[in-house]
Amino acid sequence: MTFQDGGSFDSNRVKKRSGGKIAAGGGIGVIAIALLSQFIDLGPLTPLIQQLLGGGSSTPSTETGLEGCETAEDANTKDECRYGWTLESLDTYWATALPQQTGIKYTAPGAVSFENQVSTACGSATSASGPFYCPGDQTVYIDVAFYDVLRSQFGTSAGPLAQQYIIAHEVGHHIENLTGLLAKAQRQGTGPESDSVRTELMADCLAGMWAGAAATTINPETGKPDLEPITEAQLRDALDAAAAVGDDRIQQAQTGQVNPHAFTHGSAAQRQKWFMNGYQNQDINKCNAFAAKDLG
């Protein structure tokens, strides 16, 4: 989606961390391996992936605000700025939608844009973990270089709404956390009916809720929406990104076969279905994948 002129951005909404040296053998070059089990996950790398990345040293990181993102043009042309502006749009939407639909007050998640590696309350992670939400510190972590991997290794355009879908998905995990559903979920299981899959499909649905309402959600500071209406091409772009990281697509690409018993995030069709569920219905109750008898 495209941001409209007239908005503003709080440079401290996203903390930029840089300076950490990535572990030897790691980095974006192995992100495709990590994503086979970790795409848009809830925490840092599994021990197996950490072993693949190897050891290595790290240097102290520095933290600043996200500078150079003051205008809508910045948000529309720079991946990192789009991250920050999208978070503010999500904050505006959920500050009203969450209490209206659940009676729960929305508290904004922390947000970090990092390079190479990052320390979190869930442990240390590298860029190879992909975007993730850490419940321990209620913070979204993204290395925007991930979008280049979506283009080069997953065959998607990683256009604006595809990027925003990823951000909104991570904030969706924060909504699950605020409602208490995340704490109840058994996220270590696998399979097409597992809590792991239900957690991810619900986050896809919550992302769809924001996307469907973003162009009509009024920014109280400007008196108008931050975003222009979604085009059909942008919607297809987001759905393509959702499908590209379905468990079946990833398994097929790696092994040549599909094993539903190993699913952790849902199939390509499921991820698209649940995003559209939220997009069309705008109802958090209909996004509750834990209560669904049929995940699609």
Phi, psi and chi 1 to 4 in degrees:
 res  aa     phi    psi   chi1   chi2   chi3   chi4
   1 MET       -  154.9  -77.8 -171.5  -75.5      -
   2 THR  -103.9  131.9  -56.2      -      -      -
   3 PHE   -79.6  140.9  -73.0   92.5      -      -
   4 GLN   -88.6  153.6  -58.4 -169.0   69.6      -
   5 ASP   -65.2  153.0  -68.8  -26.6      -      -
   6 GLY   108.7  -17.1      -      -      -      -
   7 GLY   -80.1  176.8      -      -      -      -
   8 SER  -139.8  165.7   61.0      -      -      -
   9 PHE  -135.5  132.5  175.4   68.9      -      -
  10 ASP   -84.3  110.8  177.3    2.8      -      -
  11 SER   -62.4  -17.7   62.2      -      -      -
  12 ASN   -90.9   -0.5  -70.8  -45.3      -      -
  13 ARG   -63.9  -36.3  178.0   63.9 -174.1   90.8
  14 VAL  -115.9  130.5  176.6      -      -      -
  15 LYS   -92.5  128.7  -58.5  -60.6 -176.6 -176.5
  16 LYS   -99.6  120.3 -177.7  177.2  176.2   64.2
  17 ARG  -111.9  130.2  -66.2 -174.6 -168.0  170.7
  18 SER  -146.9  164.2   58.5      -      -      -
  19 GLY   108.9  -16.7      -      -      -      -
  20 GLY   -71.8  135.1      -      -      -      -
  21 LYS   -88.9  128.3 -178.9 -179.8  178.2 -178.0
  22 ILE   -72.4  152.3 -160.1  162.2      -      -
  23 ALA   -60.6  147.8      -      -      -      -
  24 ALA   -58.5  135.3      -      -      -      -
  25 GLY    83.2   -1.2      -      -      -      -
  26 GLY   -99.5 -157.5      -      -      -      -
  27 GLY   102.4 -172.7      -      -      -      -
  28 ILE   -61.2  -25.2  -65.0  -63.5      -      -
  29 GLY   -60.8  -25.5      -      -      -      -
  30 VAL  -109.5   11.2  -63.6      -      -      -
  31 ILE   -63.5  -32.8 -164.2  168.4      -      -
  32 ALA   -61.3  -36.8      -      -      -      -
  33 ILE   -64.6  -46.9  -61.3  173.0      -      -
  34 ALA   -62.4  -37.1      -      -      -      -
  35 LEU   -70.1  -16.8  -71.3  177.3      -      -
  36 LEU   -57.7  -27.2  -64.6  176.6      -      -
  37 SER  -126.2   -8.1   61.8      -      -      -
  38 GLN  -118.5    0.3  -70.2  -62.5  118.9      -
  39 PHE   -58.0  130.0  179.4   77.4      -      -
  40 ILE    46.8   53.9  -48.8 -175.9      -      -
  41 ASP   -94.5 -176.0 -147.0  -25.0      -      -
  42 LEU   -99.2    0.4  -58.3  177.4      -      -
  43 GLY  -165.6 -174.3      -      -      -      -
  44 PRO   -75.0 -170.7   26.4  -34.0      -      -
  45 LEU   -65.0  150.2  -57.4  177.1      -      -
  46 THR   -72.4  159.6   62.5      -      -      -
  47 PRO   -55.4  -36.6  -28.5   36.6      -      -
  48 LEU   -61.7  -46.2  172.3   59.4      -      -
  49 ILE   -68.2  -37.2  -63.3  169.9      -      -
  50 GLN   -60.0  -37.5  -71.7  174.9  -27.4      -
  51 GLN   -66.5  -39.5 -174.7  176.2    8.7      -
  52 LEU   -62.0  -36.3  -72.8  170.8      -      -
  53 LEU   -74.4  -26.8  -68.9  173.0      -      -
  54 GLY    84.6 -173.2      -      -      -      -
  55 GLY   -84.6 -141.5      -      -      -      -
  56 GLY   120.8  165.3      -      -      -      -
  57 SER  -106.3  169.8   59.6      -      -      -
  58 SER  -135.2  156.0   61.7      -      -      -
  59 THR  -117.0  153.8   56.6      -      -      -
  60 PRO   -57.4  138.5  -23.7   34.1      -      -
  61 SER   -94.2  160.5   61.9      -      -      -
  62 THR  -112.8  153.3   58.4      -      -      -
  63 GLU  -128.6  130.0 -177.7  174.1  -76.8      -
  64 THR  -137.4  174.3   62.6      -      -      -
  65 GLY   -75.6  174.3      -      -      -      -
  66 LEU   -93.9   96.5 -156.9   59.2      -      -
  67 GLU   -87.7  162.9  -56.6  -65.6  -21.0      -
  68 GLY    74.6   24.7      -      -      -      -
  69 CYS  -126.7   33.6  -64.6      -      -      -
  70 GLU   -75.2  -28.6  -71.7   75.3   19.3      -
  71 THR  -112.8  162.4   69.4      -      -      -
  72 ALA   -61.3  -33.6      -      -      -      -
  73 GLU   -61.5  -39.2 -177.8  179.2   -0.2      -
  74 ASP   -59.9  -45.0  -66.1  -33.4      -      -
  75 ALA   -66.0  -30.6      -      -      -      -
  76 ASN   -84.9  -12.0  -69.5  -32.9      -      -
  77 THR  -121.8  -15.9   56.7      -      -      -
  78 LYS  -119.7  125.8  -56.8  174.5 -175.6  176.1
  79 ASP   -57.5  -43.8  -69.2  -12.6      -      -
  80 GLU   -67.0  -39.0 -161.7  166.2   49.3      -
  81 CYS   -67.0  -38.4  -64.4      -      -      -
  82 ARG   -60.6  -36.9 -175.2  177.6  -66.8  113.3
  83 TYR   -56.6  -51.4  173.9   20.3      -      -
  84 GLY   -65.9  -46.3      -      -      -      -
  85 TRP   -65.4  -37.1  -80.8   64.2      -      -
  86 THR   -64.6  -40.4  -59.3      -      -      -
  87 LEU   -60.1  -41.5  -86.6  166.0      -      -
  88 GLU   -65.8  -36.6  -69.8 -161.3  -24.5      -
  89 SER   -65.1  -41.9  175.5      -      -      -
  90 LEU   -62.3  -41.1  -76.0  154.8      -      -
  91 ASP   -59.1  -45.4  -70.8  -17.8      -      -
  92 THR   -61.9  -44.0  -60.5      -      -      -
  93 TYR   -65.6  -52.2  172.1   72.0      -      -
  94 TRP   -73.3  -23.6  -75.6  114.7      -      -
  95 ALA   -61.4  -27.2      -      -      -      -
  96 THR   -99.7  -47.3  -61.5      -      -      -
  97 ALA   -65.3  -41.1      -      -      -      -
  98 LEU   -65.2  -52.2 -174.0   63.7      -      -
  99 PRO   -65.4  -34.3   19.2  -30.1      -      -
 100 GLN   -63.5  -40.3  -81.1 -174.6  -12.7      -
 101 GLN   -94.2  -20.4  -63.9 -164.0   28.5      -
 102 THR  -128.0  -15.9   68.1      -      -      -
 103 GLY    79.0    6.3      -      -      -      -
 104 ILE   -99.0  132.4  -63.0  170.4      -      -
 105 LYS   -72.7  137.6 -179.2 -179.7  178.1 -179.3
 106 TYR   -84.5  128.8  175.4   73.6      -      -
 107 THR  -117.7  128.3   55.7      -      -      -
 108 ALA   -66.3  139.1      -      -      -      -
 109 PRO   -73.3  156.4   30.6  -36.1      -      -
 110 GLY   -68.3  162.5      -      -      -      -
 111 ALA  -145.7  131.8      -      -      -      -
 112 VAL  -130.7  133.0  170.0      -      -      -
 113 SER  -106.2  117.5  174.7      -      -      -
 114 PHE  -123.8  165.4   72.4   95.9      -      -
 115 GLU  -125.3  132.8  -62.4  174.5   -2.2      -
 116 ASN    74.3  -70.8  -62.1  -29.3      -      -
 117 GLN  -151.1  162.9   65.4  179.8   21.1      -
 118 VAL  -152.8  146.9   67.0      -      -      -
 119 SER  -100.4  135.6  -64.7      -      -      -
 120 THR  -136.5  173.3   81.2      -      -      -
 121 ALA   -68.9  -14.0      -      -      -      -
 122 CYS   -94.8    2.0  -61.7      -      -      -
 123 GLY   115.1 -175.5      -      -      -      -
 124 SER   -88.4  145.3  -64.5      -      -      -
 125 ALA  -140.3  159.6      -      -      -      -
 126 THR  -116.8  175.2   75.1      -      -      -
 127 SER   -56.4  -26.5  -60.8      -      -      -
 128 ALA   -67.6  -14.0      -      -      -      -
 129 SER   -77.0  -13.3   62.7      -      -      -
 130 GLY    73.8  179.6      -      -      -      -
 131 PRO   -62.4  144.3  -21.1   33.3      -      -
 132 PHE  -155.8  161.7   64.6   93.1      -      -
 133 TYR  -115.1  131.3  169.9   75.1      -      -
 134 CYS  -104.8  113.0  173.1      -      -      -
 135 PRO   -63.3  -29.7  -18.9   31.2      -      -
 136 GLY   -61.4  -36.8      -      -      -      -
 137 ASP  -117.3    8.3   53.1   24.5      -      -
 138 GLN    50.5   52.5  -62.8 -168.7   12.5      -
 139 THR  -134.1  140.4  -63.0      -      -      -
 140 VAL   -91.6  133.2  173.0      -      -      -
 141 TYR  -122.0  126.9  -66.8   88.3      -      -
 142 ILE  -141.5  132.0  -66.4  178.3      -      -
 143 ASP  -100.7  112.6 -178.7  -18.5      -      -
 144 VAL   -67.3   -9.9  -63.8      -      -      -
 145 ALA   -62.6  -17.2      -      -      -      -
 146 PHE   -57.0  -33.8  171.7   77.1      -      -
 147 TYR   -63.5  -33.4  -58.2  138.7      -      -
 148 ASP   -64.9  -33.9  -67.0  -30.6      -      -
 149 VAL   -69.2  -38.4  176.4      -      -      -
 150 LEU   -57.3  -38.4  -81.8 -178.2      -      -
 151 ARG   -73.0  -47.5  -61.8 -177.1 -174.9  101.7
 152 SER   -81.9  -32.2   64.3      -      -      -
 153 GLN  -113.8  -15.6  -61.7 -173.8   31.8      -
 154 PHE  -115.8    0.0  -76.5   79.6      -      -
 155 GLY    68.9   23.4      -      -      -      -
 156 THR  -108.2  162.7   72.8      -      -      -
 157 SER   -79.6  -19.1   67.1      -      -      -
 158 ALA    50.6   43.5      -      -      -      -
 159 GLY   -70.7 -177.0      -      -      -      -
 160 PRO   -53.5  -50.6  -29.4   36.5      -      -
 161 LEU   -71.2  -29.6 -172.0   54.8      -      -
 162 ALA   -62.7  -43.7      -      -      -      -
 163 GLN   -63.7  -43.1  -65.2 -178.7   20.9      -
 164 GLN   -67.0  -33.8  -68.9  163.7  -36.5      -
 165 TYR   -59.1  -43.7  149.7   67.2      -      -
 166 ILE   -62.1  -45.4  -68.5  167.6      -      -
 167 ILE   -63.1  -46.1  -61.0  162.5      -      -
 168 ALA   -65.0  -33.0      -      -      -      -
 169 HIS   -62.4  -45.0  175.6  107.2      -      -
 170 GLU   -64.6  -39.9  -61.9  -52.3  -25.1      -
 171 VAL   -66.2  -29.6  173.6      -      -      -
 172 GLY   -58.9  -38.9      -      -      -      -
 173 HIS   -63.5  -35.0  -73.7  -45.6      -      -
 174 HIS   -65.0  -39.7 -179.3   61.4      -      -
 175 ILE   -63.5  -41.5  -60.4  -59.9      -      -
 176 GLU   -59.0  -38.4  -67.7  172.9  -27.8      -
 177 ASN   -66.3  -45.0 -162.0   18.3      -      -
 178 LEU   -64.6  -33.1  -67.6  177.9      -      -
 179 THR   -83.9   -7.1   59.0      -      -      -
 180 GLY    89.2   -5.8      -      -      -      -
 181 LEU   -69.3  -34.2  -71.1  171.6      -      -
 182 LEU   -65.6  -38.7 -164.7   58.6      -      -
 183 ALA   -67.8  -28.4      -      -      -      -
 184 LYS   -83.4  -20.4  -63.5  176.8 -177.7  178.4
 185 ALA   -73.1  140.8      -      -      -      -
 186 GLN   -91.2   90.0  -59.2  -62.7  -43.9      -
 187 ARG   -84.7   -1.2  -59.1 -166.2  -58.6  -85.6
 188 GLN   -90.6  -10.9  -57.6  -54.5  -47.0      -
 189 GLY   -76.5  165.4      -      -      -      -
 190 THR  -131.3  166.9   63.3      -      -      -
 191 GLY   118.5  160.6      -      -      -      -
 192 PRO   -64.7  -21.1   23.3  -33.7      -      -
 193 GLU  -109.7    9.6  -60.9  -68.4  -33.3      -
 194 SER   -70.3  160.1   65.5      -      -      -
 195 ASP   -64.3  -30.6  -81.2    3.9      -      -
 196 SER   -58.3  -48.0  -63.7      -      -      -
 197 VAL   -65.4  -42.7  168.1      -      -      -
 198 ARG   -63.0  -37.9  -67.8  175.4 -172.8  -86.6
 199 THR   -60.9  -44.4  -62.2      -      -      -
 200 GLU   -72.6  -39.5  -59.8  -57.1  -34.8      -
 201 LEU   -67.6  -35.8  -65.4 -178.6      -      -
 202 MET   -65.1  -40.7 -177.8  170.1 -178.1      -
 203 ALA   -63.7  -36.2      -      -      -      -
 204 ASP   -62.1  -42.2  -79.9  -19.6      -      -
 205 CYS   -65.6  -42.4 -170.7      -      -      -
 206 LEU   -64.6  -36.0  -64.4  171.4      -      -
 207 ALA   -62.6  -40.5      -      -      -      -
 208 GLY   -64.4  -36.2      -      -      -      -
 209 MET   -57.5  -48.6  -77.0 -178.1   63.1      -
 210 TRP   -62.2  -46.0  164.7   79.4      -      -
 211 ALA   -60.2  -40.2      -      -      -      -
 212 GLY   -68.9  -23.2      -      -      -      -
 213 ALA  -109.1   -9.5      -      -      -      -
 214 ALA   -59.6  -37.6      -      -      -      -
 215 ALA   -76.9   -7.6      -      -      -      -
 216 THR  -119.0   -0.6   56.9      -      -      -
 217 THR   -79.7  120.3  -61.4      -      -      -
 218 ILE   -82.4  127.8  -58.4  -62.2      -      -
 219 ASN   -78.0  117.1 -177.5  -28.6      -      -
 220 PRO   -61.8  -21.5   20.8  -31.4      -      -
 221 GLU   -78.6  -29.3  -66.0 -176.6    1.7      -
 222 THR  -109.6  -18.4   63.9      -      -      -
 223 GLY    76.9   13.2      -      -      -      -
 224 LYS  -148.0  164.7   65.4  178.2 -175.5  179.3
 225 PRO   -65.5  150.1  -21.1   33.2      -      -
 226 ASP   -76.8  -25.0  -70.8  -32.7      -      -
 227 LEU  -120.8  147.2  -71.8  147.9      -      -
 228 GLU   -80.0  159.4  -63.9  178.0    1.6      -
 229 PRO   -56.5  147.7  -26.7   35.6      -      -
 230 ILE   -71.6  136.1  -65.7  174.7      -      -
 231 THR   -89.5  162.5   66.9      -      -      -
 232 GLU   -61.7  -37.3  -70.5 -173.7   10.3      -
 233 ALA   -64.9  -40.2      -      -      -      -
 234 GLN   -65.8  -41.2  -70.9  170.5  -22.5      -
 235 LEU   -63.5  -43.1 -176.7   57.3      -      -
 236 ARG   -60.5  -37.2  -74.5 -163.5  -58.6  -89.0
 237 ASP   -62.3  -44.4 -169.7   39.5      -      -
 238 ALA   -66.1  -42.2      -      -      -      -
 239 LEU   -66.8  -35.6  -70.2  171.9      -      -
 240 ASP   -62.6  -41.2  -75.1  -12.5      -      -
 241 ALA   -65.1  -41.0      -      -      -      -
 242 ALA   -62.6  -42.2      -      -      -      -
 243 ALA   -69.6  -37.6      -      -      -      -
 244 ALA   -61.3  -26.8      -      -      -      -
 245 VAL  -108.6   19.1  -68.5      -      -      -
 246 GLY   -65.5  147.6      -      -      -      -
 247 ASP   -55.4  -41.7  -76.0  -37.6      -      -
 248 ASP   -65.8  -39.6   51.8  -18.5      -      -
 249 ARG   -64.2  -43.3  -68.1  -83.1 -173.4   91.8
 250 ILE   -68.1  -44.2  -66.1  175.0      -      -
 251 GLN   -62.6  -42.6  -70.6  176.9   -6.6      -
 252 GLN   -62.0  -41.3 -175.9   70.8   39.8      -
 253 ALA   -67.2  -34.1      -      -      -      -
 254 GLN   -87.2  -42.7 -172.4 -161.6   24.1      -
 255 THR  -115.4  -12.4   67.7      -      -      -
 256 GLY    83.1    4.2      -      -      -      -
 257 GLN  -148.7  165.2   52.3 -172.5  -53.2      -
 258 VAL  -115.4  130.9  175.7      -      -      -
 259 ASN  -122.8   94.0  176.6   14.4      -      -
 260 PRO   -58.6  -26.8  -24.9   35.6      -      -
 261 HIS   -65.7  -17.1  -64.9  -65.3      -      -
 262 ALA   -99.7    4.8      -      -      -      -
 263 PHE   -61.5  139.2  -79.6    7.3      -      -
 264 THR  -127.7  -15.9   57.4      -      -      -
 265 HIS  -128.4  -12.4  -71.8   67.4      -      -
 266 GLY   104.0  158.8      -      -      -      -
 267 SER   -75.7  168.6   68.9      -      -      -
 268 ALA   -57.8  -45.3      -      -      -      -
 269 ALA   -65.1  -39.9      -      -      -      -
 270 GLN   -63.9  -43.4  -74.6  176.0  -42.3      -
 271 ARG   -64.8  -38.8  -58.0 -159.7   70.7  166.1
 272 GLN   -66.6  -43.9  -70.8 -177.7  -37.9      -
 273 LYS   -60.1  -45.1  172.4 -173.1  173.8  178.8
 274 TRP   -74.0  -32.6  -79.5   83.4      -      -
 275 PHE   -61.8  -46.1  176.2   85.0      -      -
 276 MET   -69.1  -29.9  -70.8  -56.5  -61.0      -
 277 ASN   -56.5  -49.8  177.8   11.5      -      -
 278 GLY   -68.5  -40.1      -      -      -      -
 279 TYR   -60.2  -40.9 -175.8   85.4      -      -
 280 GLN   -88.0  -31.5  -65.2  169.7  -22.5      -
 281 ASN  -100.9  -27.1  -68.4  -53.6      -      -
 282 GLN    54.0   39.6  -60.2  -66.5  -56.4      -
 283 ASP  -132.8  112.8 -173.8  -18.2      -      -
 284 ILE   -64.6  -28.3 -162.3  168.7      -      -
 285 ASN   -66.6  -36.0  -69.1  -42.7      -      -
 286 LYS   -74.9  -12.6  -68.4 -176.8  178.5  179.6
 287 CYS   -88.2   -4.6  -77.5      -      -      -
 288 ASN   -75.4   89.2 -172.7   -9.7      -      -
 289 ALA   -67.0  -20.8      -      -      -      -
 290 PHE   -71.1  -24.6  -64.6   96.7      -      -
 291 ALA   -95.4   -4.9      -      -      -      -
 292 ALA   -78.0  132.8      -      -      -      -
 293 LYS   -80.3  -29.7  -65.8 -179.0  179.6  179.9
 294 ASP  -127.1  115.8 -179.5   11.9      -      -
 295 LEU   -83.9   -5.4  -64.8  177.2      -      -
 296 GLY    92.9      -      -      -      -      -
